[in-house]
């Protein structure tokens, strides 16, 4: 392979919406078909340090998005990514819009930053996937000091912080608002 | 820690979030500007997929959902290379595909189009690029179909592609169209991309020479993922 100048001479393939039938290729078990071998699913981690997150993606009219596919990627409990990183994907329930996944609470990443889980949202009507982050309410002080969130308003930071769940099976609630007054902060990573 | 930054995503190469002729985007497009954090380890690493995860028929949609026969339709192979913006091959890229059958019907509980299902076709497959970035899958050419947008709009024949490169920053989902399809310029989803020259990069080209004689036509489709600003060799971490 040549080691020539890095000139970025090709352009990235443009995105198109994942559409309403994203489940066929990415989450067949959600439409009653068998998952493919080793296909990422809603459980990325079990054991000490595992947490269950649930929530709803809302559109600009306040309606649940019932056809979203959500991916999550985070560090393991020791803060390791790369080969030790934890990846999975889940889908909104067709009836309620609730999504749910289980992974590790990520260990600390870089000093001076708050640990987070990277979240991508794909759905009909979303032309290029949206990227957000799930931070944990126990890390409030680190969140407020995190350089990545310096330009994010307090309400924006709140939109990125999961809420400790008080009932049900989940440990945390993380609702995502695509548009409007309570709009979630999205990132250009 | 050594940094492996990616070029910033050139958002003018992608559709904007709000595209009113594609009505579903209107309530699903964020209004506020995106926040640009510094790239970090979670961005420049990603989940790894190996060839050993694939079943033998994962990349053969003609046979991988067989109920005793083969899928109906125009038999094609789709092949090409996964490259980055620096024209370097991206090996081990997972490509997941989904599509309608030859009549334009998806095997999905939410699709109510009147065209019949094909009992030998699920429209789900996947493949992984080789060391030189090449990939291939075999399928049938999907049919166009109507959908409720501006009255009855029609989707051109298309295959959905979900691609994982070596890093989460390269994540991409897109759609492949077919050379010569007169529905391409009429489609509100295609036209979320304002520049027709950019749309051309989503059009697979007939690759007549690479047909499988008396079996399948071939289409060629190269995929470009984001590239890194510096060489792997200068910055590669030990063991990374």
Interface residues (C-beta under 8 A of the other chain):
Chain A: X1 X3 X6 X7 X8 X9 X10 X11 X12 X13 X14 X15 X16 X17 X18 X19 X20 X21 X22 X23 X24 X25 X26 X28 X31 X32 X33 X36 X37 X38 X40 X59 X60 X61 X63 X65 X67 X71 X73 X74 X75 X81 X82 X83 X85 X87 X94 X109 X110 X113 X116 X118 X120 X122 X123 X124 X125 X126 X127 X128 X129 X130 X147 X148 X149 X151 X152 X156 X178 X179 X180 X183 X184 X185 X186 X187 X188 X189
Chain B: X1 X7 X8 X9 X10 X11 X13 X14 X15 X16 X17 X19 X22 X23 X24 X25 X26 X27 X28 X29 X30 X31 X32 X34 X35 X36 X37 X38 X39 X40 X41 X42 X43 X45 X46 X47 X48 X49 X53 X54 X55 X58 X83 X84 X85 X86 X87 X88 X89 X96 X97 X98 X106 X107 X108 X109 X110 X111 X122 X123 X124 X125 X126 X160 X162 X168 X169 X171 X172 X173 X174 X175 X189 X190 X192 X193 X198 X199 X201 X202 X223 X224 X225 X226 X227 X228 X229 X230 X231 X233 X240
